[in-house]
Amino acid sequence: MKHLIIGTAGHIDHGKTTLIQALTGRNTDRLKEEMKRGISIELGFTHFDLPGGIRAGIIDVPGHERFIRHMLAGVGGIDLVMLVIAADEGVMAQTKEHLDILQMLSIKQGIVVITKADLVDPEWLEMVKEDIKENLEGTFLESAPVMDVDSVSKRGINELIEKLAGYYDEMDARDEKAPFRMPVDRVFTITGFGTVVTGTLTEGSVKTEDTVQLFPGDQEVRIRNIQVHGETVKEAFAGQRVAINLSGVKKDHINRGDYLAKPKSMKPTMMVDGRLTLLKNAPRGLKQRDRVRIYHGASEILARLVILEQETIEQGESALVQFRLEETSVFKKGDRIVVRFYSPMETLGGATIIEPSPDKHKAMRQDIIDLLTAKESGGPEADLEQALQKNSPDFPNISSLSKTFGYEESDIQATINALQEQNLVYDIDGNHYIHRDYYESLVDHITTHLLNYHKSHPLRQGMAKEELKSRVFKNAQNRVADKLLDKLVGENIILITGSYVSMADFTVKPTPEQKEIAAMLENMYLESLYSPPKLEDAKATIKGKEKVIQQVVEMMMGDKLIRLQKDIVLHRKAYEGAKEKIREHFRNNETLSVAEFRDLLGTSRKFAVAILEYLDQERFTKRQDDNRVLTEKQ
């Protein structure tokens, strides 16, 4: 079945609810106060069938100025609007404000419905139509059909139904492949079922038993049941009005304006960047730090305004801005919001979201203005490239990028692939990606560190790998940093020897004196493979300048000699021999104790423990209670 969401808009007491009752046979007023006062305060929802197999959900929004927040909560998810104008009053204040709001939310299709037409004479009705025409000039309803009906006698209702059905094929298709997202506009409980939320499913689809997340919080809940227009379904799709029965959460923990969405698909924020446009007829302009109310989905949030490219925004002008929110929320690029003044509550304009989770900006920074301007007009590839330029130091993965953009991981991967074909993005390990510019700066950073190190320590084999990683990779996981270094080895930029890193073309060039000292030191450690002398004692037996001897030690360390602890050094031959003895032991045994290892080497417990602890650090062995076992990779 095809689905269509229709919303009403218009001044108080212009007959919106009565019109809906004439179309559907149902009264959307659901509160006692509404029934008593004869006006809509909360949102009303119902549905009816249009010709052509179209199930139309219809939202009745309140017309009173005091309940504009509820009106905004209702119109954000509609496909088509009926602007309702009473024949006996014509265009009124809330008619104009609702029309402005519809424009700012980028509603594109609508019908003007004149109600109570039978209460006025034909001449008056024609005057009203002329007035309507003038007020709609330059709006999205400028060329919309104008139909007059009488909701009580139902004159014109059938013709209106036919006209509504004709709009289905002109609607923009909703994105059913995007991650599921739905703003919550009602929360209530049903005895025997528990918590129920309703809303218009903005994007994606959702099934019973799915696990979803309540944003901006982090609570994940299970979907117990889904209803679309009162009928239980297994799956709901973008563009449908849905009621979702949630398991594992109480009504008091959910607020109107929260989002129900795919887990980790959005990033909660206290700031959002966008382009704000003020209405030409706005009652005031805006200046730096003005306090405003922004309406997004079904939420109302207080915020401070930072105008990024000028000091003020006057009526009819637009500017790049940052909203500093007073509470956490979630957004997606392209979302439309309505902006009203804090007090008095006057509708001023609307904004389109450009960056849903930005850093804090100062006004008048040209680099920020240029970045947002480019992002404003850019597609997914441009957006993702800019995000990688900004976030490469954090080595983002597919999951984090999906969360930032609100796209499915498969879509992120496809865009990454396109950027890779242009040599703009580098793949580190099949999941983490960095921008080419950052990669090039990283290579420069690493080579600068190594060249300076070689200059200061010409006889050392290279910089300790862990030291280099701590200096260069501030936010990278150890595995990701290792993969990136391996990539540099593959490109013949660096060389990794054991636990040391050097430039690929670097070689140690000792003098004859240094070679002689190195030979003496090596012989000392070869003569006592598993009972080696303390390094200071070994150095003391060699004649020569202390500085030269120390330079030779540094040259040998990591190559011929391995430092196990501060005062325990082992020859590499002994180290490799110990590893082979352990492998031989595990061919017939499941564990290795310190005592067994001591006896295998014919050494003391002190040296046995030092060697085992070093092998643990190298992930050759792993401690298990008081014994050792081989790691999985061995």
N, C-alpha and C positions, 0 to 999 in steps of 0.2 A: 504493500500500500504506500502511496505517496504521502508525504507529510509537509505541512505548511504552518508556520506560526504567524498569527495575525495579532496585532496590538491595536488598542484604541488610544487616542490622545484627544485632548480638548478641555474646554473650560468646565468648571463645576456646574452640575445640574443641566448639562446640555444633552443628556439622554444617552450616555454611553452604555450604561448598564441595561437600560430598557431596550436599546438596540440589540445588544448581545442576546437578551432574552428572546427577542423576536426572531433572531437568526438561529438560535440553538434550542429554544424551549426551556432554558435553564437560567436561574438567577445567580449571578456570581457574587452578590453581596453575601458574606458569610459571617459577619460579626453582628451581634445584637445591636451594637451602637450604630452600625451602618443601616440596619433595617429600620431602626427607630428614627434616625436623622435623615434618611433618604439620600445619603451621599456615600461614595466609596472612600474608605480610609485606607484599607489594605488592598493588596493585589487580589484580583479575582481570576480564576482560571476555569475554563470549560472547553468543550470541543464539539464539533459537528462535522458532518460529511458534506463535501462539495461534489458536484458532478465530475466525472472522470476518475473516480476512485481516489479522491484526495481527502485525507483526514486532516482537518484544520484545527489546530489548537488556538484558542483565543484568550488573550490576556486583557483584562479590564483594569486600567490604571486609574487612580484617583485624580480628580481634576482640581481639587482645592490647592491653593498655593502652599498651605501649611503641610501638605502631604506630598510635596514634590519629590522628596527622597524616595518614597514608595513608587512614584511614577518612574523615576530613573531606574529603579531596580527591575522594573518590568519590561521596559522597552529595549534594553540592551541586546536581547536575543531574538528579536522579531525579524521576520522576512518582509513583512508588508504591514503598513499602517493604515488605519481608517482614522482620518482627522475628522472628528465629529463637531459640527457647528449647529447650534440650535437656530432655527429660522426666525424665532421671535426676538433673538438678541444679536445674532451675527457674531463677527470676530470680536473676542474679548481678550483681556490681559493674559489669561492662562493659555488661550489658543495660541497666541504669539510665542509665549515662553516654551510651550510644548513643541511648537514648530522649530524654534531655535535649537532645542535639545535634540530633536530628530535629525536636524542638519548636522550637528556636531558629532553625532554617533554614526554618521554616514549611512543612515537608512536611505535606500535608493528608490523604493517603490511605494506607492500609496494611492488611496482613493479618498476624495473629500465627500463626506456624507452629511447632508443637511437633514437634521431631524426636526420633528414637530412642524413639518411643512404644511400640514392641514390646519394649523392654527393661524396662519397668516394669509392675506390675499395675494394674488399673483403679482401685483405691482411691487409689493414689499419684498416678495421672494426674489424678484429680479434685481432689486436694489441690493439685497444681501449677496446675491451671486456676484454682482459687480464689485462689491466691497471685498469679497473673498478673492476674486481674481487679482485685485490690486495688491492685496497682502501676500499673495503667493508668488508674485513676480520675482524672478531671480532665485527661487527655491527649487528643491527637487520635485515639488508638487505643482510647479508652474503649468505643466501640460497634463496634469492628472485629471481623470474624469471627475465631474461633480454630479452627484446623484442626490435627489431629494426623496425622502421616505417618510412614512408615518409608522412608527414602531407599534402603535396601539392597533390600528386597523391592518397593519402589515402591507400597506400599499407600497410598492417599490422594493419590497424585501426579496422577492424571487429574482428580480432583475439584478439586485446587488449581489446575490449569491452567484449568479452566472458570471458577473463581472469579476468577482474575487477568484473564481476557478480559473479564469483566463490568464491570471498572472503567474500561475505555477511555472510554466515553461520559461518565463523571463527571470526567474530567481537565480541568483548565484549559488552554485553547488557548495554545500558545506564540506569541509575536509574531514572525511571519515578515517583517513589513514594517519592523521596526526595523533599524538598522545591524548588520551581521554582527558577532558577538562569540562567542569560544570560549576558555575557560580551558584551558591546556595541562596535561594530567596525566601524559603520557608523552612522551619524546623518544628516538628511536633512529635508527639508519641501516640501510638495506637495500642490500646490494651491487648495484650497477647502477642504483639509483634515487636514493640519497642520503638526505637527512634526512626523517624522518617524525615528525609530531606527532599525538597523539590527544587527544580530549576530547569532551565533550557540547556540541553546538552550542546555546548558550543563547538566542540571539536572531538573527533575520534569516535570510539564506540566503547561500550562496557557490557559485561556479562555477569549473570549471577555467579556467585562464588569468587569473583575477582577480588583481589586485595587492592585497595586504593588508599590514598593518603589525604588527610585533612590539612589543607594549607591555610594560613601560613605556619601552622604548627607542624609537628613531626609524627603525629599519631596515625598509624595505619589501621584500617578497619576492613572488615569483610562485608561484601554485598550479599545480603540474604535473599532479597527479592526486588524485582523491578516491575513497575507498572507504567504503561504509556496510555494516557487517557482512560484510566480505570481498568485496563486489561493487563493481566500478568503476562510478561514476556521474558524470554531468556536473555535477550540482547537488545540494547537500545543504541540508536545511532545519532550522529550530529544532526541538529535541527529538530529534534523531538523534545516535547515537554515530558519530563519523567519525574516519577516519585520513586525514591530508592530507600529501601528498608535496610538499615545498617546494623551490623552485629558488633558488639564490643565497645560501644560508646554511648554515653548518656546525652540526653537532649541539652543539658546545661553546658556541655563541653563544645557545643557547636553554635556559631553565631551566623546570622544573616550576613552575607558578604564573604564568608569563608569560601574556599574553593575545594571541591572534591576532584581529585585528579590522579593520574598515574603516579605511583610512588617515585619520588626523586626526579620528577620531570620539570620542576620549577625551582627557582632559587629565591627564598624569602629575602626581602630587602627593606631598608628604611629610606631608600632614595630611588628616584626614577627620572630618566631624562626623556624629553620629548619636545615637540614643537607645539607651542600654545598660540592659538588664534583667538583674538577677542572679537565679539560680535560688533558689527558697525553701530548697532543701537544699544550697546552695553551701557549701563548706568554710570560706569566709572572705568578709568584705566587702572593699571597695576604698576607698582614700583618694587624695588628690591626689598626682600624680607617681608612682604605682605603675607598675612595669614589668610589661607583660602581653604575651601572644602573641595575635595576631588571625589568624583563619583565614578566607580569602576565596577562593572558587573553589578552586583547587588550591594556593594559596600560604600560607605561614606567615611572618608578619612580626612582629618585635618592635616595641613601641611604648610610649610614656609616656602615661599617662592624665591628662587635664585635665577635672575635673568642673566643669561650667559653672554649675550652679544650687545646689550645696550642697557641703559639705566632704567627705562620705563617701557611699558607697552600701552599704547593708546588704543582707543576704540578702532576696530577694523584692522589693526596691525597684528603681525605674527612674529614670534621670536623663539629661538632655542632656549629652553629653560631646564632647570633641575628642581624637582619637588622634593623637599626634605620632609619626609613623613613623620607623623607623631606616633605611629604604630606600624608594626610590620605588616607587609602585604606581599602579594605576588602578581607579576605582570608578564606579558609576552610582547615582543616587538609587533607593532601594528595595532595593538589594542587602542580603542578610543575611550577617552574619559571626558567628563563634563566638569567644568570648574565654576564654582560659585564663590562669592565673597564670604568671609567668615561671618561678619555681622555689619549691616543687615544682610540676610541671606538672599543675594541677588545673583541670577545667572549671568556670568560674564563671557564665557567662551568655552572652547573645547581644545583638547590636545591629543596628539597621536604619539604613542610611545615609540621611542627610537632605541633606547638602551634600558632594558628592564632591570638591570642590577649593576649600576655604575659605581665608580669611585666618586668620592666627594670632589666637586669642582669649585674653583674660584671663578668669579665672573671675569669676562674680558680676556680670557686666555685663548689666543688665536689657534693654538694646536688642538685644543678641545673643540672649538667651533668647527675647525676643518674636519676633524675626525667624525663629529656627529653629522655634519653636512654630507660627508661621503657615505656614512652608514644609512642616512635617511633615504638616499636614492639607490642604494646598493641592494642587490639580491642576496640569496643565501650564500653564494660563493664569496662575495665581497664582505658580508657580515662575518662569516667564519674566518676569513683571512685576517680581518681586523682583530677578531677575538684572539686568534693565535699570536698575532703580533704583540698583543697586550699581555697574554697569559702564558706565553712560552716559558718564562722562568719557573712556572709552577708545573711544567711538563704535563699538560692536561691530557686526559684520556677520553675515549668516546663517551663514556658514561657522564663525565663532568660536563662535556660540551653539550650533550643532550639535555642535561639539567639547565644549563645556561640559556639555551635557545628554545626549549620546549618542543624540540623535534624528536621523532623516533630515531633510535640509534642507527637504524639502517639508512635513514636519510642523511644523517651526519656522515656516515661512512662513505656514502655515494659522493657527497660534496667534497670530502677529504680526498677521495680518489681523483676527482676532477682537478683539485688544486695540486695534487702530486704530479699529474700529467703536465702541468705548467711549471713544474720545478719550484713551486712556491712553498711547499710543505714537505718536511722530512719525517719519515716513519722511523721511530726508534726501535720498537719491539712488536709492532703489529697492533698496538693499542694506544700507545702514547705518541703524540705528535708535537712538533715544534715548527715554527715558521723559519723559512730560509734565512731571513735577516738575523734572527736570534742564533741560529746554528752558526752562521759565519762569525758573529760576534763572540760566540762561545769558543770557536776554534782560535780566534785571535787571543782571547783571554787565556786559554790553556797554553798556547804556544808562548805567550809572553811570560807566564809563570815558569814554564820549563826552561826557556832560554835564560832567564834571570837566574834560575837555580843552577843551571850548568855553568854559568859565568862565575857564580859564587862558590860552586863546589865542583870544579872540573874533574876531580878524581872519583866522585861518587857516580854510581851507576845510573842514578836518576832520583827523582823525588818519590817519596813513599806514596803509593797509590791512594791510601786513605787520607793522607795529608792533602793531596791534590783535590780529591773529591770534596773534602770539607771546605776548601777555599772556593771552589768553583760551583758546586752543585748544592746550593743552600736548601732548595725545596724538593729535590729529587729523591725518590726511593733509591735505596742502595742498588737494587737490581737494574733500575732504569739508568742510573749513572754508569754502571758497568757495561751495559749494552751500548751506550753512547761512546764510551771509550773504545769498545771493540770496533765500533764503526770507524773511528779515527785510525785505529790500527789497520783496518781493511783499506783505508784510503792512503796508507803509507805516510801518515802525518806524525804519528807517535809510535813508540815501541813499548810493549809491556813485558818486563822480564821478572818473573816471580811477582813480588809485591812492589816493584818499582816501575816508574814510568819515565821515559826519556823521549826526546825528539828522535824521529826515526833515523836520522843521519848522524846522531851523536855517538861518538866513541871516546872511551877513556884512553888517554895517551900518557902513560907514566914515563918518568925518566929512568935511566939505568939504576940510579940509587933507589928509587921507589920500587922498581922491579925486584931488586935484591931483598929489600925489607919485606915485600909481599911473600917472597919465596920462604923466608925464614918463618914468618907467621904461619904460613900454610903448613909447613912441616910440623910445627908445634901441635897444631890441631889434628893433623893426620896421625901423628904418633899416639895421640890419646883420644880416639874417636868418641868414646862415650864417658870419658872422665876428663873433659877438657879443662885447661887452666883458665883462671879468671883472666879477663882481657887485660886488666891493668897489670897483672903479674907478667903476662906474655909481653906486653909492651916494654916493661921494665928491663927485660933481658936483652933488648936490642939496643945497640949503640947507634946514636944518631940524634938529630934534632927532634925534639918532642913534637913540633908542628908537622914535620915531614912524616913522622910515624903515624900521627893522627890522620893525616891526609890519606895514607895508605890504608888504614883501617876503614876509613869511609869508602874508599874505592872497592874494597873487598866485601864490604857488608852488603848482603842481598845477592851477592854473586858466589864467591867461594865460601864466605862465612854467613851464618844466619844468627841473628840475635834472638834468643828465646826469651830471655828476661834481661833486666838491666845489667846484671853481672854474669850472665850465662850465655856463652856463644858456642855454636856448634859448626863444624865443617859441613858443607853441603853433602859430601859423600856419606857422612854419618847420618844426616837427616834422611837422605834417600834410602840408605840401608835400613834405618829404623822403620820406614814405611813398608819396605818389602818384607821385613820380619813380621810386621803386623798382618799383612795380607796372607802370608804363609800360615800364621797362627789361626786366622779365621777360616781357613779351608777345612779345619777340623773342629773348630770351637765357635760358639755363639757369642761369647763375651770375653773380655780381656781385663784382668785386674792389674792394679799397679804392681803388685808383687810379681805376677807372671811376666809383665813387661820388663821389670827390673832384671829378672833372671834371663830373659831373652837377650838383653843387651850386655849383661855382665857388668852392670853399673850400680850406682847407689840409688836409693829411693829419691833423693833430691833431684838428680838428673832425669830420672824416669818420669817424675811428676812434671818437670819443666817441659820435657819433650811432648808428653801427652796433652798438656794444656795448650801448647802451641798448635798441635795437630787438631785440637778441638776448635781453636780460632780459625784454622784454615779449612774447617768443615770436612776434614778427612775422617776424624772420629767424632763420636758424640757420647757425652757422659750419660750413663743410665744407672742411677743409684751410685754405688761405689765402683762400678765397672765401666768399661768402654765398649761401644759397638761401632761398626762401620756406618757411615752415613749412607743414605739411599743412593747417592750418585757414585759411591765406591762399590 
